[in-house]
Amino acid sequence: MITATQAPEKYLEIFDHFSNRAAAQPRWLQSLRQEAFARFSETGFPTTHDEDWRFTNVATVANMPFEPAGPENASREQLEPFGASQFASYLVFINGLFSQELSTVAALPKGVTVGSLAAELKNDPAHVEQHLGRYLNTQRDAFAALNTAFIQDGVYVYVPRGVLVEQPIYVLFVTVPAAAPTMNHPRNLIVAEESSQVTVVEDYVSLGEGATFSNAATELVAGDNANVSHYMIVREGDQAYNFSTLRIQQGRNANVATHSLLLSGALVRNNVHPVMAGEGSECLINGLFMANGCQHMDNYMLVEHASPHCDSRQFYNGILNGQSHGVFHGRIIVHKDAQKTDAKQTNRNLLLSDDAQIDTKPQLEIYADDVKCTHGATIGQFDENALFYLRSRGLAEAAARHVLLLAFANECLDRMNSPQIREHLEKLVVAGMPEAAIFAGPRSTKGAERNWEEVG
């Protein structure tokens, strides 16, 4: 078995080859990659002895001989079932590389840039340099370091000061498995300048079956008074390992909402790290994860209040079936100068089988003395009284379970402001429900009472 300290050795040859191909790129980018790979080589993959990873074993990822995914082709017909084409602007990346042929970008307001990070690095590297790699913590997270070492392509969104982008920007990341295990490292940069507004959706899917490792990272910069909504969807194959990190930097009075929907994948790790650096900023961290079979889904939230008068709300719901394993590790840090902080953290979990497991760890670190912070977690099963009530009203058991599950899921879906995105995600949630709860009836939220076991 390859240990955590030995694991990076097999990446050295891959990195050297990658660096040689990218030798013509800006020196600052080469240095960024070199420093990140040096950090990855120093630390190796994390183990369960690391507090941030105590509930998730990544040995399978460390041991598997992943090779860089090569360019692949796909047709619009193959991608149609994923639903991205219903949006006016949608970009497609195949194995982490932008596909101009499969992408469509509607007319955008003046000054807005939406496209490939690789193209922007070629056309205007100085503009990208202002933000790329400035926020993601490669010292703390080995997967963030690995992503930075292999920066190549991803989505680039730039919204200038005072500009409102009304239609969502939908980004579909398609992994195409090969005969051997493959990996790709999408790197995304979203910059919303002062008083601007934009909505971006990241959707990670698989086209076929096979062992894959998608290690994505997004840096989102919200300037003063900016309003940004970000959505993360993961629905990859049964042999897919999906790790993602969303690093948010917020200016004064910036308002950011981030929504996650995790539906499938062998091992999914969802990192969300907002830093409220500007006074008066607000952040909503909202998510739903639904694990089946032997899937493992880990949600790690690190919310930093760095300035006064900032508000944050975390709401994460988990639905776990079969022998699946869910993790919620929510950590709020209130720095010394962050007086008048208002932070709330809630994690609710519904176990549908005796073998499903959830580890939940809400956590507060407060270094200021004038704050309002609460946290808690709950674990429950179906309320038999609610099931009986619905069945006594003529619903079959599957329909009754569907009503209860959808009501539970809608606690998260209803926090999404975009009707188009919310409707799209609700269809994905219904399709991802356990077979015993699939029901083609109308949406309802009645009869959703639950018995909760308080654990934090």
Buried (B, 14 or more C-beta within 10 A) or exposed (E): EBEBEEBBEBBEEBBEEBBEEBEEBBEBBBEBBBBBBBBBBEBBBBBEEBEBBBBBBBBEBBBBEBEBBEEBEBEEEBBEEBBBBEBBBBBBBBBBBBBEEBBBBEEBEEEBBBBBBBBBBEEEBEBBBEBBBEBBBBEEBBBBBBBBBBBBBBBBBBBBBBBEBEBBBBBBBBBBBBEEBBBBBBBBBBBBBBBBBBBBBBBBBBBBEBBBBBBBBBBBBBBBBBBBBBBBBBBBBBBBBBBBBBBBBBBBBBBBBBBBBBBBBBBBBBBBBBBBBBBBBBBBBBBBBBBBEEBBBBBBBBBBBBBBBBBBBBBBBBBBBBBBBBBBBBBBBBBEEBBBBBBBBBBBBBBBBEEBBBBBBBBBEBEBEEBEBEBBBBBBBBBEEBBEBBBEEEBEEBBBBBBBBBBBBBBBBEBBEBEBBBEBBBEBBBEBBBEEBBBEEEEBBEBBEBEBEEBB
